């Protein structure tokens, strides 16, 4: 008999075998995922298959792992990162004649990394290798494999490609322009609260607590935060002054000219058209519409306008703020 127990945010499974009690972390915060694993585990325990390694087909492992990713991660993360990286890895291995997951060797994994370096930047290669390693770790945890050979491969070093922050004077220039547009409350929210594109689009007025001086954004239909159910940030007086004249009893805080919720790319395009280009920001920002406003790690308490730009399809940053979510790699 096996049972689940939650310790902190993580689910654990416990069972008795040969008179001894055993347990291990399932490395998931999702109850539904833990329950699914419990069913599989109890079947193996009842049929004495717990200590047997099943020689699972590679395409079957891929399907199971992608189902797991889709159940435990944001849909946008799954579509942009997990799905293409896992498909790329499995396709390469199948081209090399691999049919079973157990046939993947460390030498094959190293050759795969060299193959990626012929086509992609080092950062992209690192992320691809970590994705492949994640799938094999999943297989080990499920009892399909005894070892994760990809984890043993020495990963390529990441390129240092730090984001570019605008100076305070440049931010003031942007602010002066934004104040004359209907986007100003949204831009102020991005600047003072550091909200991402999706957070700006899905923020509602009841989540802004003027009396308590905080903003608490929560998961809702069509929107979920990364690895949590809610996020609370301070509401300083400067931001509160900007928002109060626009305050409503309910609904989304920031709407487009038609009074409807912004689309992902629509918000980025509107910000580019009304704020970035008129501000005369460097071509680096305006050409890619990748400028966003938020607080980076605190440098003497100052705030900046930060820009992320795409330099070819292989060099990308994780997008926040006013960047369209479909532009990161």
C-alpha positions as CSV (number, residue, x, y, z in Angstrom):
1,X,0.0,0.0,0.0
2,X,1.3,3.4,-1.0
3,X,0.1,6.9,0.0
4,X,0.9,10.5,-0.7
5,X,1.9,13.2,1.7
6,X,2.6,16.9,1.1
7,X,5.6,18.5,2.7
8,X,5.7,22.2,2.1
9,X,4.7,22.6,-1.5
10,X,6.1,19.3,-2.7
11,X,4.3,15.9,-2.9
12,X,6.0,12.8,-1.5
13,X,5.1,9.1,-1.9
14,X,5.6,6.5,0.9
15,X,5.2,2.7,0.8
16,X,6.1,-0.5,2.6
17,X,8.1,-3.2,0.9
18,X,9.7,-6.2,2.4
19,X,8.8,-5.0,5.9
20,X,10.5,-1.7,5.4
21,X,9.1,1.8,4.9
22,X,10.3,3.8,1.9
23,X,9.6,7.2,0.6
24,X,10.8,9.7,-2.0
25,X,9.9,13.1,-3.4
26,X,7.8,13.2,-6.5
27,X,9.2,16.7,-7.3
28,X,5.9,18.2,-8.2
29,X,3.5,20.7,-6.6
30,X,0.5,19.4,-8.5
31,X,-1.8,17.1,-6.7
32,X,-3.3,15.7,-9.9
33,X,0.2,14.7,-11.1
34,X,1.0,13.1,-7.8
35,X,-2.2,11.1,-7.9
36,X,-1.5,9.9,-11.4
37,X,1.9,8.7,-10.3
38,X,0.4,7.0,-7.2
39,X,-1.8,4.9,-9.5
40,X,1.1,3.8,-11.6
41,X,3.2,3.1,-8.5
42,X,0.6,1.0,-6.8
43,X,0.1,-1.1,-9.9
44,X,3.9,-1.8,-10.0
45,X,4.0,-2.5,-6.3
46,X,1.0,-5.0,-6.5
47,X,2.5,-6.8,-9.5
48,X,6.1,-7.0,-8.1
49,X,7.4,-4.7,-10.9
50,X,8.7,-2.0,-8.7
51,X,12.4,-3.0,-9.0
52,X,12.2,-4.0,-12.6
53,X,13.4,-1.5,-15.3
54,X,11.0,-1.5,-18.3
55,X,12.7,-1.1,-21.7
56,X,10.4,1.7,-22.8
57,X,10.2,2.8,-26.4
58,X,11.7,6.2,-27.0
59,X,8.5,7.6,-28.7
60,X,6.4,6.3,-25.8
61,X,8.7,8.0,-23.3
62,X,8.4,11.2,-25.3
63,X,4.6,11.1,-25.2
64,X,4.5,10.4,-21.5
65,X,7.0,13.2,-20.7
66,X,5.3,15.7,-22.9
67,X,2.0,14.9,-21.2
68,X,3.7,15.5,-17.9
69,X,5.1,18.8,-19.0
70,X,1.8,20.0,-20.3
71,X,0.1,19.1,-17.0
72,X,2.7,20.8,-14.8
73,X,3.8,23.9,-16.8
74,X,2.2,26.9,-18.4
75,X,0.9,26.2,-21.9
76,X,3.1,28.9,-23.4
77,X,6.2,27.4,-21.7
78,X,5.3,24.0,-23.0
79,X,4.7,25.2,-26.5
80,X,7.7,27.4,-26.8
81,X,10.3,25.4,-24.9
82,X,9.5,21.8,-24.0
83,X,7.7,20.6,-27.1
84,X,10.3,21.8,-29.8
85,X,13.3,20.8,-27.7
86,X,12.1,17.3,-26.9
87,X,10.9,16.7,-30.5
88,X,14.4,17.8,-31.7
89,X,16.2,15.5,-29.3
90,X,14.0,12.4,-30.1
91,X,14.1,13.1,-33.8
92,X,17.9,13.1,-33.7
93,X,18.1,9.9,-31.7
94,X,15.7,8.1,-34.0
95,X,17.7,9.2,-37.0
96,X,20.7,7.5,-35.3
97,X,18.7,4.3,-35.0
98,X,17.6,4.5,-31.4
99,X,14.3,2.8,-30.7
100,X,14.5,2.2,-27.0
101,X,15.3,4.8,-24.3
102,X,17.9,2.5,-22.9
103,X,19.8,2.7,-26.2
104,X,20.7,6.3,-25.6
105,X,24.3,6.4,-24.5
106,X,26.5,9.2,-23.2
107,X,28.5,9.1,-26.4
108,X,25.3,9.7,-28.4
109,X,24.3,12.5,-26.1
110,X,27.7,14.2,-26.6
111,X,27.4,13.8,-30.4
112,X,23.9,15.4,-30.2
113,X,25.4,18.4,-28.4
114,X,28.1,18.8,-31.1
115,X,25.4,18.5,-33.7
116,X,23.4,21.3,-32.1
117,X,26.5,23.6,-31.9
118,X,26.7,23.5,-35.7
119,X,23.3,25.2,-35.9
120,X,22.5,27.0,-32.7
121,X,24.1,29.4,-30.2
122,X,25.6,28.0,-27.0
123,X,22.7,29.3,-24.9
124,X,20.2,27.5,-27.1
125,X,22.3,24.3,-26.9
126,X,22.4,24.4,-23.1
127,X,18.7,24.8,-22.9
128,X,18.2,21.9,-25.3
129,X,20.5,19.6,-23.4
130,X,18.8,20.5,-20.1
131,X,15.4,19.6,-21.7
132,X,16.7,16.3,-22.9
133,X,18.2,15.6,-19.4
134,X,14.8,16.5,-17.9
135,X,13.1,13.8,-20.0
136,X,15.6,11.1,-18.9
137,X,15.4,12.2,-15.3
138,X,11.6,11.7,-15.6
139,X,12.3,8.2,-17.0
140,X,14.6,7.4,-14.1
141,X,12.0,8.7,-11.6
142,X,9.3,6.6,-13.2
143,X,11.4,3.4,-13.3
144,X,11.8,3.3,-17.1
145,X,15.6,3.8,-16.9
146,X,18.3,3.2,-14.3
147,X,20.5,6.2,-15.3
148,X,20.4,9.6,-16.9
149,X,23.3,9.6,-19.4
150,X,22.5,13.1,-20.7
151,X,23.1,14.5,-17.2
152,X,26.7,13.3,-17.4
153,X,27.5,15.3,-20.5
154,X,29.6,18.4,-19.9
155,X,27.4,21.3,-21.0
156,X,28.7,24.1,-23.2
157,X,29.3,27.4,-21.4
158,X,26.6,30.0,-21.7
159,X,27.3,33.2,-23.5
160,X,27.3,36.3,-21.4
161,X,24.6,38.5,-23.0
162,X,23.3,40.9,-20.3
163,X,20.2,43.0,-20.9
164,X,20.7,46.7,-21.6
165,X,19.2,49.2,-19.1
166,X,18.2,52.7,-20.1
167,X,19.5,55.5,-17.9
168,X,17.2,57.5,-15.6
169,X,17.3,60.4,-18.0
170,X,16.2,58.1,-20.8
171,X,13.3,56.8,-18.7
172,X,12.2,60.4,-18.0
173,X,12.1,60.9,-21.8
174,X,9.9,57.9,-22.2
175,X,7.7,58.9,-19.3
176,X,7.1,62.4,-20.7
177,X,5.8,60.8,-23.9
178,X,3.8,58.0,-22.2
179,X,2.0,60.6,-20.0
180,X,0.3,62.0,-23.2
181,X,-1.0,58.6,-24.3
182,X,-3.8,56.4,-23.0
183,X,-1.1,53.8,-22.1
184,X,0.3,55.9,-19.3
185,X,-1.4,54.0,-16.4
186,X,-0.2,50.7,-17.9
187,X,3.3,52.0,-18.4
188,X,3.4,53.3,-14.9
189,X,2.3,49.9,-13.6
190,X,5.0,48.2,-15.6
191,X,7.6,50.6,-14.3
192,X,6.8,50.6,-10.6
193,X,5.5,47.1,-10.2
194,X,7.6,45.3,-12.8
195,X,4.7,43.4,-14.2
196,X,5.1,41.1,-17.3
197,X,3.1,41.5,-20.5
198,X,0.5,38.9,-19.4
199,X,0.3,40.3,-15.9
200,X,-0.5,43.7,-17.3
201,X,-3.2,42.3,-19.6
202,X,-4.9,40.2,-16.9
203,X,-4.6,42.5,-13.9
204,X,-8.1,43.5,-12.5
205,X,-9.1,46.4,-10.4
206,X,-10.1,44.4,-7.3
207,X,-6.5,43.1,-7.2
208,X,-5.2,46.6,-6.5
209,X,-5.7,47.3,-2.8
210,X,-5.3,51.0,-2.4
211,X,-6.1,50.9,1.3
212,X,-3.4,48.3,2.1
213,X,-0.8,49.6,-0.4
214,X,-0.4,46.3,-2.2
215,X,-1.2,44.6,-5.5
216,X,-2.0,40.9,-5.4
217,X,-2.4,39.3,-8.9
218,X,-3.9,35.8,-8.9
219,X,-4.4,33.0,-11.4
220,X,-7.5,33.2,-13.5
221,X,-9.0,31.7,-16.6
222,X,-6.5,32.2,-19.4
223,X,-3.7,33.3,-17.1
224,X,-1.5,31.6,-14.6
225,X,1.6,32.8,-12.7
226,X,4.9,30.9,-12.8
227,X,4.9,28.2,-10.1
228,X,2.5,30.0,-7.8
229,X,-1.1,30.9,-7.2
230,X,-0.6,34.6,-6.5
231,X,2.0,37.3,-6.4
232,X,2.0,40.4,-4.2
233,X,4.0,43.6,-4.8
234,X,4.0,47.0,-3.1
235,X,1.7,49.8,-4.4
236,X,3.8,52.9,-3.9
237,X,2.2,56.4,-3.7
238,X,3.5,57.5,-7.1
239,X,1.8,54.6,-8.8
240,X,-1.4,55.0,-6.7
241,X,-1.7,58.6,-7.8
242,X,-1.5,57.6,-11.5
243,X,-4.1,54.9,-11.1
244,X,-6.8,56.5,-8.8
245,X,-8.4,58.7,-11.5
246,X,-8.9,55.5,-13.6
247,X,-10.1,53.3,-10.8
248,X,-13.1,51.1,-11.5
249,X,-15.1,48.7,-9.3
250,X,-14.2,45.7,-11.5
251,X,-12.9,44.4,-14.8
252,X,-9.4,44.5,-16.3
253,X,-7.3,47.5,-15.5
254,X,-5.9,48.2,-18.9
255,X,-8.0,48.0,-22.1
256,X,-7.3,48.9,-25.7
257,X,-8.8,51.8,-27.6
258,X,-11.9,49.7,-28.3
259,X,-12.4,49.0,-24.6
260,X,-11.4,45.4,-24.8
261,X,-8.6,43.3,-23.3
262,X,-5.2,43.7,-25.0
263,X,-3.9,40.8,-27.0
264,X,-0.3,39.7,-26.4
265,X,1.3,41.1,-29.5
266,X,-1.2,44.0,-29.6
267,X,0.1,45.4,-26.4
268,X,3.7,45.3,-27.5
269,X,2.8,46.8,-30.9
270,X,0.9,49.6,-29.3
271,X,3.7,50.4,-26.9
272,X,6.2,50.5,-29.7
273,X,4.0,52.8,-31.8
274,X,3.0,55.3,-29.2
275,X,6.0,55.3,-26.9
276,X,9.2,53.6,-28.1
277,X,9.4,55.2,-31.6
278,X,8.4,58.7,-30.6
279,X,10.9,58.6,-27.7
280,X,13.8,58.3,-30.2
281,X,15.2,55.3,-28.3
282,X,18.1,53.6,-30.0
283,X,17.4,51.5,-33.1
284,X,18.3,48.5,-30.9
285,X,15.0,49.0,-29.0
286,X,12.7,50.4,-31.6
287,X,13.5,48.0,-34.4
288,X,12.6,45.0,-32.3
289,X,9.8,46.4,-30.2
290,X,11.4,44.6,-27.2
291,X,11.5,47.5,-24.8
292,X,9.9,46.9,-21.4
293,X,9.6,48.9,-18.2
294,X,10.4,47.3,-14.9
295,X,12.7,47.3,-11.9
296,X,15.9,45.3,-12.5
297,X,17.9,44.1,-9.5
298,X,18.1,47.2,-7.3
299,X,21.0,49.5,-8.0
300,X,20.9,52.3,-5.3
301,X,17.1,52.1,-5.5
302,X,17.0,53.5,-9.0
303,X,14.5,52.3,-11.6
304,X,15.2,51.9,-15.3
305,X,13.6,51.1,-18.6
306,X,15.1,47.8,-19.7
307,X,15.1,46.5,-23.3
308,X,15.5,43.0,-24.6
309,X,16.4,42.6,-28.3
310,X,16.5,39.6,-30.6
311,X,19.8,39.4,-32.5
312,X,18.9,36.6,-34.9
313,X,16.8,33.6,-34.0
314,X,19.4,32.0,-31.8
315,X,20.2,34.8,-29.3
316,X,17.2,35.5,-27.2
317,X,16.3,36.7,-23.7
318,X,13.4,35.6,-21.5
319,X,10.7,38.3,-22.1
320,X,8.9,40.3,-19.5
321,X,6.9,43.5,-19.3
322,X,5.8,44.8,-22.6
323,X,7.5,42.2,-24.8
324,X,5.3,39.8,-26.7
325,X,5.5,36.4,-25.1
326,X,5.9,34.7,-28.4
327,X,9.3,36.3,-29.1
328,X,11.5,34.5,-26.5
329,X,13.3,31.3,-27.2
